[in-house]
Amino acid sequence: MELAKIRNLSDAELAHQERVTAEQLFRLRFQVALGQNDGVKKIRLLRKEIAQIKTVARERELRIRGASKDLTPATAVTKKKGAR
């Protein structure tokens, strides 16, 4: 899945996609361990997709992407210091 598509998912869809991808990775690793599959490239792609999903979720949690313009990191520090 492309990063742009991942960013367009809602939070619930993002969590669902992470579970589905993690399950696919588990099954593929299991098949490779049993010698039924030679999916090294697919494992790498699934790990990358999971990392992208977790990154987007964390960005949303920290409000890094799509944050309001009045709360940039520089003003957030300034507001924090002024709040003392």
Beta strands, then each sheet from edge to edge (+ up, - down):
end
